[in-house]
Amino acid sequence: MSPPGKLIARELEARGWSQQTLAEVMGTSPTLVSEVINAKRAITRDTAALLASAFGTSAQVWLGLEARYQASLAKPAKSGAASQRGKLYAVAPVKEMVKRGWIQPSKAPETLAASLRSFYETPSLDEPLTFLAAARKTNPDCELNPPECAWMYRSRHLARTLSVARNWTEANLGKLIAQLQRLMLSAEETRHVPKVLADFGIRFVVVEPIAKCKIDGACFWLDDFPVIAMSLRYDRIDNFWFTLMHEVAHVGRGDALSMDADVLEADDLPEQEREANRLATEALVPQDEIQDFRMRVSPLYSRIKVLGFAARLRIHPGVIVGQLHHLEHNFSLFREQLVKIRHIVTSAALTDGWGATAPMLT
């Protein structure tokens, strides 16, 4: 589009005016008139008002011409880059990833795309990103959303930095569960979980969730080694142990790809998900024991009875309370027992988040 100055020049020619004459009519300097006509200066509100008075038009005419001219200059350069960035932001949660230090910030789409390709270990971002895993998440949809996919890839980055004592074998599942059960008496004992898993050949990492990532935990395989990743987005002892045992069940079954709904609430889960829920529930509290306890006590639960039951089973009362919440559908019952464990677990586990910085090996 031509600058407004060309229209001014044609108007001057039609009237037989010079630039000096227009400057005198407008009551302004010849320099300003010359710079406007030669597109070296934009038409401001004040200049538009003076041009309107000189030519008998409205100021909006000149402001409109200037706005369209400026837009024509900016559009080719900016819209292409904006379109490219828009596609990248649709593929990945760029803002959150930059904030967490997972990728480097850049206004250049090409540089940003290269950083994302490196993070996702892919030669192209044109194809949908996928990640084979069994993930315990709130949404039972089988597809990972972009934040969840990014969380998965970051978990894999961390897992690569870990080494384990030996190869995992399914024959050791019972021994692993027995050792983990010994840690359920005290919240402080959760600090031993990463080492116990590593001793059995399982890598364990913790990655703080990013916005719209509703994953509690995941199981996936890396170089024939199983990995358990947890988000600890619910800082409660009951959620930690159920999620951990659920993913341990997936490791034991060798499950490669599945998506789970929330705790014990989905009726249409795949068989492997129902089985993982069942194994996790049984590993936490023997179901014959808790059903017997409910039959004897419900609905007249008391703190001393719950504590006594937990002490007899050598299980932290928070784990018992978590089970009772879902069995009784009473989520206010003895919530003070659902103690926080995130600070304990992250003190011993390779962690990305909550102020902890983990290595980038993309």
N, C-alpha and C positions, 0 to 999 in steps of 0.2 A: 504494500500500500504506500502511496506517495505521502510525504510529510505535509502537514497543513501549510507550511511555508510556500509550497508550489501554488496552492490556491490563492494565497495572499499576493504572490507575484503576478498571477494572471489578473487578479482584481485591480492591482495597481496599473497594469498595462492598459486595461479597459478604461480606466478612469484618467489615464494620462498623468498619473502621480509618480513621483520618485519615492525612494525609501525615506529621503529627508522630509518630503512633504507628509508622508504617513506619520513619521515621528513627531512632526509639529502638530498634526491633527490629534494624535493620541496624547500629546503632552509628555512624551518620554524621550529617551536618548536614541539617536540613530543606530548606536551599537546594538541595543536590544532588538530593534527592528531587523537589522541585518542578521543577527544570530538566529532569530526565530525563522526568518525566510530561508536561511541556509541549514536549518535543522540542527543547529548547534546549541540551541536552548529550547527547552520544552515550554509549552504554553501553560502558564499558571492561571489561577482564578483571576488574579488582578489583570494579567495581560489579556485574558479572554474578555473581561469586562470592557477594557479599552478598545479592543478590536471590534467588539459588538457596537460600541458607541460610534466608532469611526465609519463602519460599513453599514450600520442600520440593521444589524442582525441580533440574535440573542447570544449571550455568553455560552449557553449550553452547546451551540453549534460548534464553537471552537474547542471547547473542552472535549466534546465527543470525538471530533476529528483527531485530537491529540491522543486520546485514550486508545482509539482503534489503531493509530499508527504505532504507538508503543507496544500494543499487544501483538501487532504483526512482527515486530522485531524480536519479541521474547518467545513467541510460540514455537518456532522450529527448534531453537536451542534447548528449551526447557521441557517441552512436552515429551520429547523422545526419552530423555533421562528419567522423567517422572514415570513414564509408562514402564520402563525397565525396572525402576525401583518398586513400582506397584506390584509387578510380577514376583519380585524377590520377597517382598513382604507377605505375599499370599502363600508362598512356599514355606516360609520359616518365620518364627517370632523374632524378627531381627532386633527390635528394640530391646527385648529381654535378653537376648543372647549377647548383645554388646554390653549391656549393663553387668552381666555376669562374667564378662571377659572371655566368653567362648569364641567370639570372633572379633576382629579388629573393626573399629568404626571407620566408615568412609562414605563420602558423598558421591564418589564416582561409582556408578552402577557396575562397571567392569571389575573394579577392585573388590566391591562387596560380593559380587557373584563368585569371584575366585575364592574368597574367604569361605563362603558357604559350601562351595564344591569340596574344599579341603575338609571342612568340618564333617560333611556328610559322606566323604570318601566316595564321591561319584564324579564321573567325567561330564555329566550333564544334569541340569536341574529341570529339564523339560519333561522327564518321566516322573511319575509319582514316587515319592520316597516311601520305602517300606522297611520294616524291621521285624524279624522273626523272633517272637517272644511270647511268653505266657505272662500277661499283665493283670494284676488285680487292680481294677479301677472302678470308679463310681458309675460311669456310663458303660452299660454292657455292650454297646456297639462294637463290632469287631474291628473297626478302623481307628487307628490312632489319629488324633488331630495334630496339627503342626507343632504346638507346644509339647505334646506328649512324645511325638517322634523325636524332637530335639533333645528331650530329657533322656530318651533311650540311648541315643547316640553318645551323649555326654557320659552316660553310665558306662558304655563300652570303652570310651577313651580311658576312663579311670581304671577299669578292670584290667586293661592291658599293662598297667604299671605294677600290678601285683603278681607275686609268685606264690605257689602253694606247695605244700610238702610232698604231696603224692597225687596220683590220678584218682579221680572219683570212680567208685564202683557201686553199682546198685545194691550189691550184697551188704554194704555197710549202712544202708538206710536205717535199719533198726538201731544199730549202735549210735548213729548220729542223733537220732531222736531221743534216745535215752540220755545222752550227754547233755543235750539242750534242756531236757526236762529237769535236770539237776540244777539248772540255772534259774528256774522259774520261782524259786522261793523268795528271792530278794531282788528289788529293782537294781541294786548295785551290781548284781551278778551279770546283768546284760552286757557289761563291758567285756566279758569273755567270749561273747558270741562270735566276733570276727575271727578270733584265733581258733575256736572249735571248728568253725566251718572250713578254715584254711587247712587244718589238720586232716580233714576228710576230703580235701581236693576241691573245695568250693570257694570261689572268690566272692568277697562281699564288699559292696560299696554303698555309700549314702550320698544322694544328690538332692539338694533342696529343690522342691518343685518351683517352676516358674508359673506365671499367671495362666490360668485355664488348663493347667496340667493336673488332672485328677487321678493320678496313679498313686497307689499306696506302695506297691512293690512289683517286681518283675523277675522272671527267670529267663535267661537266654544262655546260649552256648558260644564259647569263644575258644577257638583252637582246641576243640574237644574237651575243654574245661567248662563246667557249669558256672554261671555267675548269678548271684542274687543281688539285686539292686533295690534299695528302699528309699522312699521320699521322706518318711517320718512327718508327713503333713499333719497327721493327728498325733500330737505328743501325749500319748496315753499308753500305759503298759499293756492293756488288753489288745489294743490295735496292733502294737508292735509284735506281740507274740502270735496273734492269729495270722497276720500277714507273713511273718517269717515262716511259720509252720506250713502255711498254704504254699509258699514258693518252694519250700523243702519237699513237699509232696510232689510238686511238678518236677523237681530235679529227680526224685526217686522214680517217677514214672517215665522220665525221658521226654516229657512233652516239649514239642518244638514251637507250636504256635497255638495260642488260645487267648481269649479275653474273658475275664471274669466280671460278674456283677458284684455288688456290695455283699457284705457278710450275711450269709444264710437267708437272703431275701429274694432270690430269683428262682422261679419255678421252671424256667425254660432254658437253663444253662445246658451246654453240651455235657455229655457223660463225664469227660475228663475233668470238667470244672466242678461238677457235683462231687466227684470222687476226691478232688483236691480239698474241697470244703469239708467233706466228711473226715478225711484223714487228719486235717488240721484241727478240727473240733475235737476229735478223739484224742489226739496227741496232747492237747492242752488239758482237758478234764475228761476222765473216763465217763462216758455218757450214762452208764448204768448207775454210777455214783451220784451224779448230779440229778438224775431223774428221781432216784430214791430220796435225795435231800429235798427236792421240791415237793414230793408227795408227803413228806413228814412235816414240812415247815410252811409251805405256801398256803395263804398269802401273808402269813404273820412272820415275815422275815425280821430278824433283829441283827444288829451289828455284831453282837457277841456270837450268835449262831453262825453267821457267815465267816467270821474270823476263825471260829473253832473248826468249821468244815475245811477251810483253806489250810489251817495248820495241820490237820490230820492227813491231808493229801500232799503236804509240803509244796504248796503252790501259793504264790502271792495272791492275797484276797482280791486285788484288782482284776486278775484273770477270771476268777470266779464271778465277780460282779459283771464283767463284760459278757459272760455267757448268760447270766440271769437277765440282763437287759434285753437280749434278743429272744430268749425263751419266754419271758413274762411280758415283753413289750412295754416295759416300764423303765424308761431311760433316765429317770431321776433317782433310782435306787442306789444309795451309798456311793454317790459319784466321787466322794472324797478319797475313795480307794483307788481311783484311776490316776495313779501318780504319773508324773512326767519322767520320761527316760531319755529324751533326745540328747541332753547334755552328757549323759553317761555313755550312750552308744557312740556318739560322734567323737568322744575323747579317745576311743580305741579304734575306730573304723576310718578308712580312707574316705574323706568327706569333701564334697564341693558344696559350699553354701554356709549361711549363718556366719559369715566372716572368714570362713576357712577357704584358702585358695589352693586348688589342686593343680597339678601340672597339665599342660596342654601338649598332647602328642599327636596332633592331627597331621 
